[in-house]
Amino acid sequence: MLVLDRKPLTPAWASPMRQALEGVQGYKAGMTLAEAGRRTGLSAFSKLASNENLLGPSPKVAEAVMTAMSEPHIYPDPHSDVLRAAIGERLGVSPARLVISPGSEALIDYVFRAVLHPGDSILLSSPTFPTYEIFGRCAEARIIDVPRLANFDMDVPAVCAAAAQGPKLLVLCTPNNPTGNALKAEDFQAILAATPRSTVVFVDEAYREYHEAFDTFAMLDAWGGPWVSARTFSKAYGLAGLRMGYGVASSPELVEYLDRIRPPFNVTAVSQAAALAAWEDQDYLQRTVALTIAERGRVEAVLDEMGVEHTESHANFVFLRSPAGPDATAAHLLHQGLIIRPTPVAGGWVRITIGRPADNDALIAALPAALSL
C-alpha cells in the first residue's frame, strides 16, 4: 500500500511573507474607465478621479514615441542620460544630482528603502498621499503624524516641534494630495530651520507646475542637510500612462545610493523619448497649466456660489465636502458619466480633477443634485 507523506498546510499565521506587511493596506487607485463602464453600462466618461491632465501631452510626444518604437528590441539607456541632461540644464542642477524613475511613486520607494531601518521614524502630516505610510510601514518604520488643521493647512508650529526631535525622514507634500494646500515660503523655511541636518527631507512636488511659489532647491541647499525633491511627468506634462518621474537630490553621493536600489532599466525607451519631447515643449506646458488653473477658478467660483466648503487648492483638482457623503456623491456622478474620487477623510470629502472645459461644464451641471442627495 502506497503511503503518501502529506505535510500539514501552513497556517495563515506562519506565512512566509514578512510580518510587517500584515498590517499594510495596498494603495487604492482611482476607478478605471473599464470599471466605470461595467458598473453603469455607459461608454463615455469624464475621468476626474486621478488628477491626470485630460488636455493631454504636447503634440510632439506622439512623433517621439513612434520614433522610439522603431527599436523595441534594444534596452533603454539605463541612466536616461539625455533626459537628465535636459532636465538639469533647465533647472540649473548637475545631471549627477538627478534620478529618473517610473513615476514619482517609484522614487518614494527608492528613497524610503535607502534611508529607513526598522524602527526609524517618518514625520508626515495627514491627510496626505497614502503611499508614504504604505512604504514606511513596509520598511518597518514608525509613523509620526502631525494632523493638519481644520482647513487642511499644515500645522507649522507642531511640525516644527516634531521635526526638532530629529526624525530619520521628514515628508513635505506641497501642493498636498489630496487637499491641494500648499506651503508658503516662510513656513517651508521655518520647518527646515527646525529640522536637524541628520534628518533626510523628502519634498513631494508632483503638482509643482501648478504652484511655483518659491525656489525649493535654493532653500533646501541653504538648509544644508540631505534632501530629495520628487517631481513627475504624470500631471502637468500629461504622461501618466507612460510612468515617468524624476528626483533632484542634495548631492551626487545620495543619487549613487538610490541607484543601487533603482533597477537598471527602470524606464522604457518610449517613456524617455516622450518625457524629453514633453520637457522641451514648454510653450505647450504653460498653455495647458494656465487653462487648468483658469478652469479650477471657474469650478471653485461655482462651489462658492453654492456655499460648498472647499480648500484653497493649488493643484489640478478641487477638494470639497459633500453633505450627501463621498460615496453617495461619487455614485450619483458616476451615473452622469463623471468619475470622481471619494476619500476617507473625516467629514465627507471628495477630490475632483479639473478636466477640459466640457468636462467641467458637465460637472458644474451635475454637482447640485450630487451634493444634496
Short mmCIF file of the C-alpha atoms (twelve columns), coordinates in Angstrom:
data_MODEL
# 
_entry.id   MODEL 
# 
loop_
_atom_site.group_PDB 
_atom_site.id 
_atom_site.type_symbol 
_atom_site.label_atom_id 
_atom_site.label_alt_id 
_atom_site.label_comp_id 
_atom_site.label_asym_id 
_atom_site.label_seq_id 
_atom_site.Cartn_x 
_atom_site.Cartn_y 
_atom_site.Cartn_z 
_atom_site.pdbx_PDB_model_num 
ATOM 1   C CA . MET A 1   0.000   0.000  0.000   1 
ATOM 2   C CA . LEU A 2   1.304   3.423  -1.008  1 
ATOM 3   C CA . VAL A 3   1.533   5.792  1.901   1 
ATOM 4   C CA . LEU A 4   1.654   9.496  0.974   1 
ATOM 5   C CA . ASP A 5   3.633   11.758 3.257   1 
ATOM 6   C CA . ARG A 6   1.268   14.718 3.446   1 
ATOM 7   C CA . LYS A 7   2.634   17.727 5.260   1 
ATOM 8   C CA . PRO A 8   0.100   19.802 7.142   1 
ATOM 9   C CA . LEU A 9   -0.993  23.034 5.483   1 
ATOM 10  C CA . THR A 10  0.932   26.053 6.673   1 
ATOM 11  C CA . PRO A 11  -1.390  28.083 8.898   1 
ATOM 12  C CA . ALA A 12  -2.037  31.693 7.928   1 
ATOM 13  C CA . TRP A 13  -0.070  32.985 10.898  1 
ATOM 14  C CA . ALA A 14  3.040   31.198 9.606   1 
ATOM 15  C CA . SER A 15  3.037   32.919 6.219   1 
ATOM 16  C CA . PRO A 16  6.480   33.167 4.617   1 
ATOM 17  C CA . MET A 17  5.798   36.848 3.924   1 
ATOM 18  C CA . ARG A 18  7.369   39.497 6.159   1 
ATOM 19  C CA . GLN A 19  5.292   40.156 9.257   1 
ATOM 20  C CA . ALA A 20  5.481   43.913 8.661   1 
ATOM 21  C CA . LEU A 21  3.268   43.521 5.599   1 
ATOM 22  C CA . GLU A 22  0.365   42.050 7.550   1 
ATOM 23  C CA . GLY A 23  -0.951  45.434 8.629   1 
ATOM 24  C CA . VAL A 24  -0.294  47.260 5.355   1 
ATOM 25  C CA . GLN A 25  -3.202  48.176 3.111   1 
ATOM 26  C CA . GLY A 26  -2.269  48.448 -0.563  1 
ATOM 27  C CA . TYR A 27  -2.791  51.694 -2.433  1 
ATOM 28  C CA . LYS A 28  -6.289  52.044 -3.878  1 
ATOM 29  C CA . ALA A 29  -6.155  53.727 -7.263  1 
ATOM 30  C CA . GLY A 30  -8.968  55.736 -8.802  1 
ATOM 31  C CA . MET A 31  -11.681 53.992 -10.780 1 
ATOM 32  C CA . THR A 32  -10.702 52.980 -14.303 1 
ATOM 33  C CA . LEU A 33  -12.793 53.678 -17.386 1 
ATOM 34  C CA . ALA A 34  -13.372 49.945 -17.836 1 
ATOM 35  C CA . GLU A 35  -14.711 49.548 -14.290 1 
ATOM 36  C CA . ALA A 36  -16.948 52.587 -14.703 1 
ATOM 37  C CA . GLY A 37  -18.393 51.075 -17.854 1 
ATOM 38  C CA . ARG A 38  -19.081 47.749 -16.149 1 
ATOM 39  C CA . ARG A 39  -20.860 49.463 -13.263 1 
ATOM 40  C CA . THR A 40  -23.071 51.744 -15.307 1 
ATOM 41  C CA . GLY A 41  -23.355 50.400 -18.826 1 
ATOM 42  C CA . LEU A 42  -22.240 53.794 -20.122 1 
ATOM 43  C CA . SER A 43  -19.492 54.145 -22.716 1 
ATOM 44  C CA . ALA A 44  -18.360 57.749 -22.313 1 
ATOM 45  C CA . PHE A 45  -16.965 59.311 -19.142 1 
ATOM 46  C CA . SER A 46  -15.103 62.327 -17.868 1 
ATOM 47  C CA . LYS A 47  -12.364 60.731 -15.767 1 
ATOM 48  C CA . LEU A 48  -11.940 63.194 -12.905 1 
ATOM 49  C CA . ALA A 49  -10.599 60.832 -10.246 1 
ATOM 50  C CA . SER A 50  -6.839  60.511 -10.744 1 
ATOM 51  C CA . ASN A 51  -5.550  64.038 -11.446 1 
ATOM 52  C CA . GLU A 52  -4.468  63.227 -14.984 1 
ATOM 53  C CA . ASN A 53  -4.109  66.074 -17.460 1 
ATOM 54  C CA . LEU A 54  -7.072  65.445 -19.747 1 
ATOM 55  C CA . LEU A 55  -5.769  68.089 -22.149 1 
ATOM 56  C CA . GLY A 56  -3.105  65.531 -22.999 1 
ATOM 57  C CA . PRO A 57  0.623   65.897 -23.660 1 
ATOM 58  C CA . SER A 58  2.421   68.044 -26.188 1 
ATOM 59  C CA . PRO A 59  1.646   67.018 -29.805 1 
ATOM 60  C CA . LYS A 60  5.394   66.470 -30.188 1 
ATOM 61  C CA . VAL A 61  5.178   63.446 -27.890 1 
ATOM 62  C CA . ALA A 62  3.416   61.245 -30.456 1 
ATOM 63  C CA . GLU A 63  6.216   61.594 -33.008 1 
ATOM 64  C CA . ALA A 64  8.875   60.950 -30.376 1 
ATOM 65  C CA . VAL A 65  7.059   57.811 -29.231 1 
ATOM 66  C CA . MET A 66  6.775   56.425 -32.769 1 
ATOM 67  C CA . THR A 67  10.478  57.004 -33.370 1 
ATOM 68  C CA . ALA A 68  11.398  55.262 -30.125 1 
ATOM 69  C CA . MET A 69  9.176   52.317 -31.027 1 
ATOM 70  C CA . SER A 70  11.312  51.564 -34.067 1 
ATOM 71  C CA . GLU A 71  13.828  49.638 -31.909 1 
ATOM 72  C CA . PRO A 72  11.831  47.786 -29.247 1 
ATOM 73  C CA . HIS A 73  14.465  45.034 -29.136 1 
ATOM 74  C CA . ILE A 74  17.126  47.383 -27.699 1 
ATOM 75  C CA . TYR A 75  17.341  48.034 -23.963 1 
ATOM 76  C CA . PRO A 76  16.722  51.644 -22.918 1 
ATOM 77  C CA . ASP A 77  19.503  53.879 -21.634 1 
ATOM 78  C CA . PRO A 78  19.796  52.697 -18.007 1 
ATOM 79  C CA . HIS A 79  20.803  56.176 -16.826 1 
ATOM 80  C CA . SER A 80  18.460  58.282 -19.009 1 
ATOM 81  C CA . ASP A 81  21.465  60.473 -19.773 1 
ATOM 82  C CA . VAL A 82  19.878  62.613 -22.496 1 
ATOM 83  C CA . LEU A 83  16.789  63.311 -20.427 1 
ATOM 84  C CA . ARG A 84  18.801  64.019 -17.275 1 
ATOM 85  C CA . ALA A 85  20.981  66.486 -19.178 1 
ATOM 86  C CA . ALA A 86  17.936  68.347 -20.492 1 
ATOM 87  C CA . ILE A 87  16.271  68.490 -17.073 1 
ATOM 88  C CA . GLY A 88  19.478  69.550 -15.354 1 
ATOM 89  C CA . GLU A 89  20.138  72.335 -17.832 1 
ATOM 90  C CA . ARG A 90  16.736  73.955 -17.343 1 
ATOM 91  C CA . LEU A 91  16.685  73.511 -13.568 1 
ATOM 92  C CA . GLY A 92  20.266  74.649 -13.123 1 
ATOM 93  C CA . VAL A 93  21.418  71.485 -11.355 1 
ATOM 94  C CA . SER A 94  24.056  68.927 -12.269 1 
ATOM 95  C CA . PRO A 95  22.655  65.820 -14.000 1 
ATOM 96  C CA . ALA A 96  24.615  63.847 -11.389 1 
ATOM 97  C CA . ARG A 97  22.058  65.072 -8.830  1 
ATOM 98  C CA . LEU A 98  19.139  63.671 -10.830 1 
ATOM 99  C CA . VAL A 99  17.499  60.258 -10.667 1 
ATOM 100 C CA . ILE A 100 14.856  59.074 -13.142 1 
ATOM 101 C CA . SER A 101 12.026  56.784 -12.063 1 
ATOM 102 C CA . PRO A 102 8.784   55.311 -13.445 1 
ATOM 103 C CA . GLY A 103 6.592   57.913 -11.762 1 
ATOM 104 C CA . SER A 104 7.314   59.686 -8.502  1 
ATOM 105 C CA . GLU A 105 5.863   56.757 -6.524  1 
ATOM 106 C CA . ALA A 106 8.860   54.643 -7.504  1 
ATOM 107 C CA . LEU A 107 11.185  57.379 -6.287  1 
ATOM 108 C CA . ILE A 108 9.376   57.370 -2.936  1 
ATOM 109 C CA . ASP A 109 10.043  53.633 -2.769  1 
ATOM 110 C CA . TYR A 110 13.748  54.073 -3.606  1 
ATOM 111 C CA . VAL A 111 14.269  56.801 -1.011  1 
ATOM 112 C CA . PHE A 112 12.380  55.031 1.757   1 
ATOM 113 C CA . ARG A 113 14.251  51.759 1.210   1 
ATOM 114 C CA . ALA A 114 17.597  53.538 1.007   1 
ATOM 115 C CA . VAL A 115 17.101  55.603 4.160   1 
ATOM 116 C CA . LEU A 116 14.960  53.686 6.634   1 
ATOM 117 C CA . HIS A 117 15.937  50.982 9.111   1 
ATOM 118 C CA . PRO A 118 13.273  49.147 11.132  1 
ATOM 119 C CA . GLY A 119 12.222  51.414 13.970  1 
ATOM 120 C CA . ASP A 120 13.296  54.668 12.282  1 
ATOM 121 C CA . SER A 121 10.712  57.450 12.332  1 
ATOM 122 C CA . ILE A 122 8.914   59.227 9.488   1 
ATOM 123 C CA . LEU A 123 7.298   62.601 10.145  1 
ATOM 124 C CA . LEU A 124 4.306   63.455 7.948   1 
ATOM 125 C CA . SER A 125 1.021   65.372 8.148   1 
ATOM 126 C CA . SER A 126 -2.241  63.671 7.287   1 
ATOM 127 C CA . PRO A 127 -4.346  63.651 5.296   1 
ATOM 128 C CA . THR A 128 -1.695  63.301 2.636   1 
ATOM 129 C CA . PHE A 129 -0.581  60.893 -0.097  1 
ATOM 130 C CA . PRO A 130 -1.092  57.396 1.410   1 
ATOM 131 C CA . THR A 131 1.959   55.919 -0.296  1 
ATOM 132 C CA . TYR A 132 4.248   57.483 2.342   1 
ATOM 133 C CA . GLU A 133 2.647   55.451 5.098   1 
ATOM 134 C CA . ILE A 134 2.434   52.324 2.938   1 
ATOM 135 C CA . PHE A 135 6.145   52.327 2.060   1 
ATOM 136 C CA . GLY A 136 7.038   53.451 5.567   1 
ATOM 137 C CA . ARG A 137 5.231   50.538 7.179   1 
ATOM 138 C CA . CYS A 138 6.755   48.142 4.651   1 
ATOM 139 C CA . ALA A 139 10.145  49.381 5.851   1 
ATOM 140 C CA . GLU A 140 9.012   48.784 9.461   1 
ATOM 141 C CA . ALA A 141 9.364   52.472 10.247  1 
ATOM 142 C CA . ARG A 142 7.489   54.357 12.942  1 
ATOM 143 C CA . ILE A 143 4.984   56.898 11.640  1 
ATOM 144 C CA . ILE A 144 4.803   60.255 13.428  1 
ATOM 145 C CA . ASP A 145 1.696   62.028 12.178  1 
ATOM 146 C CA . VAL A 146 1.069   65.715 12.867  1 
ATOM 147 C CA . PRO A 147 -2.545  66.137 11.679  1 
ATOM 148 C CA . ARG A 148 -3.398  69.104 9.514   1 
ATOM 149 C CA . LEU A 149 -5.535  71.992 10.678  1 
ATOM 150 C CA . ALA A 150 -9.295  72.235 10.064  1 
ATOM 151 C CA . ASN A 151 -8.666  73.948 6.707   1 
ATOM 152 C CA . PHE A 152 -6.035  71.276 5.894   1 
ATOM 153 C CA . ASP A 153 -3.120  73.686 6.033   1 
ATOM 154 C CA . MET A 154 -0.087  72.187 7.729   1 
ATOM 155 C CA . ASP A 155 0.161   72.891 11.464  1 
ATOM 156 C CA . VAL A 156 3.550   74.530 11.067  1 
ATOM 157 C CA . PRO A 157 4.395   75.106 14.770  1 
ATOM 158 C CA . ALA A 158 3.513   71.494 15.596  1 
ATOM 159 C CA . VAL A 159 5.517   70.180 12.637  1 
ATOM 160 C CA . CYS A 160 8.485   72.320 13.671  1 
ATOM 161 C CA . ALA A 161 8.315   70.924 17.199  1 
ATOM 162 C CA . ALA A 162 8.199   67.341 15.911  1 
ATOM 163 C CA . ALA A 163 10.933  67.966 13.331  1 
ATOM 164 C CA . ALA A 164 13.214  69.342 16.028  1 
ATOM 165 C CA . GLN A 165 13.219  65.859 17.610  1 
ATOM 166 C CA . GLY A 166 15.198  64.553 14.644  1 
ATOM 167 C CA . PRO A 167 13.055  62.059 12.707  1 
ATOM 168 C CA . LYS A 168 15.005  59.967 10.232  1 
ATOM 169 C CA . LEU A 169 12.773  61.155 7.374   1 
ATOM 170 C CA . LEU A 170 10.589  64.264 7.039   1 
ATOM 171 C CA . VAL A 171 7.968   64.233 4.271   1 
ATOM 172 C CA . LEU A 172 6.567   67.506 2.946   1 
ATOM 173 C CA . CYS A 173 3.967   67.308 0.166   1 
ATOM 174 C CA . THR A 174 3.313   70.680 -1.475  1 
ATOM 175 C CA . PRO A 175 0.822   71.169 -3.033  1 
ATOM 176 C CA . ASN A 176 -0.608  68.431 -0.875  1 
ATOM 177 C CA . ASN A 177 -2.504  65.463 -2.246  1 
ATOM 178 C CA . PRO A 178 -5.478  65.044 -1.715  1 
ATOM 179 C CA . THR A 179 -6.252  68.502 -0.277  1 
ATOM 180 C CA . GLY A 180 -4.422  70.873 -2.634  1 
ATOM 181 C CA . ASN A 181 -2.981  73.039 0.159   1 
ATOM 182 C CA . ALA A 182 0.487   74.470 -0.460  1 
ATOM 183 C CA . LEU A 183 3.202   75.590 1.906   1 
ATOM 184 C CA . LYS A 184 4.204   79.251 1.929   1 
ATOM 185 C CA . ALA A 185 7.875   80.104 1.605   1 
ATOM 186 C CA . GLU A 186 8.107   81.348 5.183   1 
ATOM 187 C CA . ASP A 187 6.521   78.138 6.504   1 
ATOM 188 C CA . PHE A 188 8.836   75.966 4.424   1 
ATOM 189 C CA . GLN A 189 11.793  77.957 5.755   1 
ATOM 190 C CA . ALA A 190 10.583  77.654 9.354   1 
ATOM 191 C CA . ILE A 191 10.247  73.868 9.106   1 
ATOM 192 C CA . LEU A 192 13.728  73.499 7.606   1 
ATOM 193 C CA . ALA A 193 15.205  75.764 10.280  1 
ATOM 194 C CA . ALA A 194 13.772  73.498 12.983  1 
ATOM 195 C CA . THR A 195 14.978  70.278 11.331  1 
ATOM 196 C CA . PRO A 196 18.387  68.799 12.260  1 
ATOM 197 C CA . ARG A 197 20.715  68.086 9.349   1 
ATOM 198 C CA . SER A 198 20.719  64.430 10.363  1 
ATOM 199 C CA . THR A 199 17.152  64.173 9.014   1 
ATOM 200 C CA . VAL A 200 16.526  63.373 5.349   1 
ATOM 201 C CA . VAL A 201 13.932  65.772 3.905   1 
ATOM 202 C CA . PHE A 202 11.705  64.406 1.149   1 
ATOM 203 C CA . VAL A 203 9.661   67.034 -0.697  1 
ATOM 204 C CA . ASP A 204 6.906   65.725 -2.969  1 
ATOM 205 C CA . GLU A 205 6.322   68.324 -5.692  1 
ATOM 206 C CA . ALA A 206 4.198   66.291 -8.101  1 
ATOM 207 C CA . TYR A 207 1.959   69.326 -8.646  1 
ATOM 208 C CA . ARG A 208 4.813   71.839 -8.763  1 
ATOM 209 C CA . GLU A 209 3.913   73.200 -12.208 1 
ATOM 210 C CA . TYR A 210 0.588   74.492 -10.869 1 
ATOM 211 C CA . HIS A 211 2.206   76.390 -7.979  1 
ATOM 212 C CA . GLU A 212 5.764   77.643 -8.471  1 
ATOM 213 C CA . ALA A 213 5.725   79.982 -5.494  1 
ATOM 214 C CA . PHE A 214 9.378   79.817 -4.393  1 
ATOM 215 C CA . ASP A 215 12.702  78.180 -5.197  1 
ATOM 216 C CA . THR A 216 12.551  74.894 -3.302  1 
ATOM 217 C CA . PHE A 217 16.069  73.813 -4.276  1 
ATOM 218 C CA . ALA A 218 17.707  77.039 -3.114  1 
ATOM 219 C CA . MET A 219 16.028  76.835 0.292   1 
ATOM 220 C CA . LEU A 220 16.932  73.166 0.704   1 
ATOM 221 C CA . ASP A 221 20.556  73.783 -0.314  1 
ATOM 222 C CA . ALA A 222 20.755  76.672 2.148   1 
ATOM 223 C CA . TRP A 223 19.441  74.374 4.892   1 
ATOM 224 C CA . GLY A 224 22.385  72.083 4.213   1 
ATOM 225 C CA . GLY A 225 21.142  68.597 5.088   1 
ATOM 226 C CA . PRO A 226 20.348  65.637 2.803   1 
ATOM 227 C CA . TRP A 227 17.210  66.032 0.695   1 
ATOM 228 C CA . VAL A 228 15.300  64.753 -2.320  1 
ATOM 229 C CA . SER A 229 12.625  66.590 -4.300  1 
ATOM 230 C CA . ALA A 230 10.269  64.358 -6.286  1 
ATOM 231 C CA . ARG A 231 8.615   65.620 -9.460  1 
ATOM 232 C CA . THR A 232 6.663   63.908 -12.198 1 
ATOM 233 C CA . PHE A 233 5.599   63.889 -15.833 1 
ATOM 234 C CA . SER A 234 2.255   62.308 -14.893 1 
ATOM 235 C CA . LYS A 235 0.367   65.503 -14.068 1 
ATOM 236 C CA . ALA A 236 1.018   68.744 -15.930 1 
ATOM 237 C CA . TYR A 237 3.013   67.037 -18.703 1 
ATOM 238 C CA . GLY A 238 0.204   64.564 -19.427 1 
ATOM 239 C CA . LEU A 239 2.262   61.352 -19.422 1 
ATOM 240 C CA . ALA A 240 0.563   59.392 -16.622 1 
ATOM 241 C CA . GLY A 241 0.214   56.297 -18.796 1 
ATOM 242 C CA . LEU A 242 3.933   56.201 -19.603 1 
ATOM 243 C CA . ARG A 243 5.120   56.390 -15.949 1 
ATOM 244 C CA . MET A 244 7.870   58.984 -15.836 1 
ATOM 245 C CA . GLY A 245 9.131   60.857 -12.810 1 
ATOM 246 C CA . TYR A 246 12.363  62.316 -11.593 1 
ATOM 247 C CA . GLY A 247 14.058  63.414 -8.425  1 
ATOM 248 C CA . VAL A 248 16.563  66.117 -7.625  1 
ATOM 249 C CA . ALA A 249 18.878  65.259 -4.726  1 
ATOM 250 C CA . SER A 250 21.143  67.296 -2.498  1 
ATOM 251 C CA . SER A 251 24.266  65.542 -3.777  1 
ATOM 252 C CA . PRO A 252 25.543  63.067 -6.373  1 
ATOM 253 C CA . GLU A 253 26.521  60.778 -3.486  1 
ATOM 254 C CA . LEU A 254 22.884  60.476 -2.439  1 
ATOM 255 C CA . VAL A 255 21.910  59.632 -6.028  1 
ATOM 256 C CA . GLU A 256 24.569  56.919 -6.082  1 
ATOM 257 C CA . TYR A 257 22.858  55.226 -3.146  1 
ATOM 258 C CA . LEU A 258 19.464  55.484 -4.837  1 
ATOM 259 C CA . ASP A 259 20.966  53.988 -7.997  1 
ATOM 260 C CA . ARG A 260 21.930  50.886 -6.014  1 
ATOM 261 C CA . ILE A 261 18.229  50.269 -5.418  1 
ATOM 262 C CA . ARG A 262 16.896  51.569 -8.733  1 
ATOM 263 C CA . PRO A 263 16.514  48.781 -11.331 1 
ATOM 264 C CA . PRO A 264 18.978  49.351 -14.202 1 
ATOM 265 C CA . PHE A 265 16.307  49.578 -16.931 1 
ATOM 266 C CA . ASN A 266 13.563  51.154 -14.827 1 
ATOM 267 C CA . VAL A 267 12.080  53.391 -17.542 1 
ATOM 268 C CA . THR A 268 11.451  52.394 -21.130 1 
ATOM 269 C CA . ALA A 269 12.992  53.995 -24.198 1 
ATOM 270 C CA . VAL A 270 9.496   55.109 -25.219 1 
ATOM 271 C CA . SER A 271 8.918   56.802 -21.879 1 
ATOM 272 C CA . GLN A 272 12.295  58.550 -22.003 1 
ATOM 273 C CA . ALA A 273 11.606  59.845 -25.511 1 
ATOM 274 C CA . ALA A 274 8.128   61.020 -24.589 1 
ATOM 275 C CA . ALA A 275 9.380   62.809 -21.492 1 
ATOM 276 C CA . LEU A 276 12.128  64.569 -23.440 1 
ATOM 277 C CA . ALA A 277 9.657   65.779 -26.083 1 
ATOM 278 C CA . ALA A 278 7.218   66.998 -23.419 1 
ATOM 279 C CA . TRP A 279 10.014  68.671 -21.443 1 
ATOM 280 C CA . GLU A 280 11.223  70.601 -24.476 1 
ATOM 281 C CA . ASP A 281 7.769   71.943 -25.368 1 
ATOM 282 C CA . GLN A 282 7.473   74.455 -22.555 1 
ATOM 283 C CA . ASP A 283 5.072   76.670 -24.524 1 
ATOM 284 C CA . TYR A 284 2.527   73.867 -24.609 1 
ATOM 285 C CA . LEU A 285 3.068   73.140 -20.921 1 
ATOM 286 C CA . GLN A 286 2.461   76.759 -19.950 1 
ATOM 287 C CA . ARG A 287 -0.718  76.981 -22.036 1 
ATOM 288 C CA . THR A 288 -2.220  73.832 -20.544 1 
ATOM 289 C CA . VAL A 289 -1.269  74.785 -16.995 1 
ATOM 290 C CA . ALA A 290 -2.798  78.246 -17.452 1 
ATOM 291 C CA . LEU A 291 -6.003  76.752 -18.810 1 
ATOM 292 C CA . THR A 292 -6.238  74.255 -15.954 1 
ATOM 293 C CA . ILE A 293 -5.735  76.986 -13.341 1 
ATOM 294 C CA . ALA A 294 -8.393  79.151 -15.020 1 
ATOM 295 C CA . GLU A 295 -10.815 76.214 -15.115 1 
ATOM 296 C CA . ARG A 296 -10.102 75.444 -11.468 1 
ATOM 297 C CA . GLY A 297 -11.042 79.010 -10.638 1 
ATOM 298 C CA . ARG A 298 -14.273 78.638 -12.586 1 
ATOM 299 C CA . VAL A 299 -15.234 75.470 -10.715 1 
ATOM 300 C CA . GLU A 300 -14.308 77.000 -7.358  1 
ATOM 301 C CA . ALA A 301 -16.420 80.078 -8.126  1 
ATOM 302 C CA . VAL A 302 -19.434 77.818 -8.677  1 
ATOM 303 C CA . LEU A 303 -18.705 75.988 -5.428  1 
ATOM 304 C CA . ASP A 304 -18.634 79.354 -3.643  1 
ATOM 305 C CA . GLU A 305 -21.959 80.346 -5.174  1 
ATOM 306 C CA . MET A 306 -23.424 77.057 -3.963  1 
ATOM 307 C CA . GLY A 307 -21.993 77.558 -0.476  1 
ATOM 308 C CA . VAL A 308 -19.933 74.347 -0.747  1 
ATOM 309 C CA . GLU A 309 -16.954 74.075 1.594   1 
ATOM 310 C CA . HIS A 310 -13.678 73.508 -0.245  1 
ATOM 311 C CA . THR A 311 -9.963  74.016 0.287   1 
ATOM 312 C CA . GLU A 312 -7.734  76.594 -1.352  1 
ATOM 313 C CA . SER A 313 -6.292  74.206 -3.893  1 
ATOM 314 C CA . HIS A 314 -3.044  74.954 -5.728  1 
ATOM 315 C CA . ALA A 315 -3.092  71.757 -7.792  1 
ATOM 316 C CA . ASN A 316 -5.098  70.470 -10.761 1 
ATOM 317 C CA . PHE A 317 -8.048  69.378 -8.627  1 
ATOM 318 C CA . VAL A 318 -10.569 70.659 -6.118  1 
ATOM 319 C CA . PHE A 319 -11.168 69.153 -2.686  1 
ATOM 320 C CA . LEU A 320 -14.667 69.691 -1.341  1 
ATOM 321 C CA . ARG A 321 -17.010 68.481 1.365   1 
ATOM 322 C CA . SER A 322 -20.199 66.749 0.303   1 
ATOM 323 C CA . PRO A 323 -23.191 66.920 2.672   1 
ATOM 324 C CA . ALA A 324 -24.517 63.812 0.921   1 
ATOM 325 C CA . GLY A 325 -21.359 61.861 1.740   1 
ATOM 326 C CA . PRO A 326 -18.428 60.999 -0.550  1 
ATOM 327 C CA . ASP A 327 -19.618 57.580 -1.678  1 
ATOM 328 C CA . ALA A 328 -23.168 58.714 -2.464  1 
ATOM 329 C CA . THR A 329 -21.914 61.741 -4.371  1 
ATOM 330 C CA . ALA A 330 -19.404 59.671 -6.333  1 
ATOM 331 C CA . ALA A 331 -22.045 57.048 -7.187  1 
ATOM 332 C CA . HIS A 332 -24.507 59.676 -8.387  1 
ATOM 333 C CA . LEU A 333 -21.932 61.421 -10.564 1 
ATOM 334 C CA . LEU A 334 -20.743 58.098 -11.973 1 
ATOM 335 C CA . HIS A 335 -24.168 57.545 -13.496 1 
ATOM 336 C CA . GLN A 336 -23.900 61.004 -15.025 1 
ATOM 337 C CA . GLY A 337 -20.683 59.946 -16.749 1 
ATOM 338 C CA . LEU A 338 -18.370 61.647 -14.236 1 
ATOM 339 C CA . ILE A 339 -15.746 59.651 -12.328 1 
ATOM 340 C CA . ILE A 340 -14.559 61.396 -9.148  1 
ATOM 341 C CA . ARG A 341 -12.579 60.279 -6.111  1 
ATOM 342 C CA . PRO A 342 -14.328 59.772 -2.761  1 
ATOM 343 C CA . THR A 343 -11.829 59.964 0.096   1 
ATOM 344 C CA . PRO A 344 -11.764 58.524 3.626   1 
ATOM 345 C CA . VAL A 345 -11.028 61.964 5.089   1 
ATOM 346 C CA . ALA A 346 -13.353 62.590 8.048   1 
ATOM 347 C CA . GLY A 347 -16.208 64.952 7.281   1 
ATOM 348 C CA . GLY A 348 -17.212 63.639 3.862   1 
ATOM 349 C CA . TRP A 349 -14.648 64.964 1.387   1 
ATOM 350 C CA . VAL A 350 -14.236 64.223 -2.311  1 
ATOM 351 C CA . ARG A 351 -11.441 65.092 -4.716  1 
ATOM 352 C CA . ILE A 352 -12.323 66.103 -8.269  1 
ATOM 353 C CA . THR A 353 -9.774  66.590 -11.056 1 
ATOM 354 C CA . ILE A 354 -10.062 69.688 -13.213 1 
ATOM 355 C CA . GLY A 355 -10.689 68.420 -16.729 1 
ATOM 356 C CA . ARG A 356 -11.278 70.008 -20.100 1 
ATOM 357 C CA . PRO A 357 -13.808 72.851 -20.285 1 
ATOM 358 C CA . ALA A 358 -16.531 70.464 -21.488 1 
ATOM 359 C CA . ASP A 359 -15.782 68.050 -18.623 1 
ATOM 360 C CA . ASN A 360 -16.058 70.902 -16.150 1 
ATOM 361 C CA . ASP A 361 -19.305 72.103 -17.734 1 
ATOM 362 C CA . ALA A 362 -20.814 68.655 -17.158 1 
ATOM 363 C CA . LEU A 363 -19.502 68.593 -13.585 1 
ATOM 364 C CA . ILE A 364 -20.932 72.007 -12.764 1 
ATOM 365 C CA . ALA A 365 -24.316 70.984 -14.128 1 
ATOM 366 C CA . ALA A 366 -24.391 67.733 -12.133 1 
ATOM 367 C CA . LEU A 367 -22.972 68.913 -8.791  1 
ATOM 368 C CA . PRO A 368 -26.080 70.481 -7.187  1 
ATOM 369 C CA . ALA A 369 -28.021 67.213 -7.298  1 
ATOM 370 C CA . ALA A 370 -24.984 65.106 -6.377  1 
ATOM 371 C CA . LEU A 371 -24.204 67.115 -3.260  1 
ATOM 372 C CA . SER A 372 -27.748 67.242 -1.917  1 
ATOM 373 C CA . LEU A 373 -28.955 63.662 -2.226  1 
# 
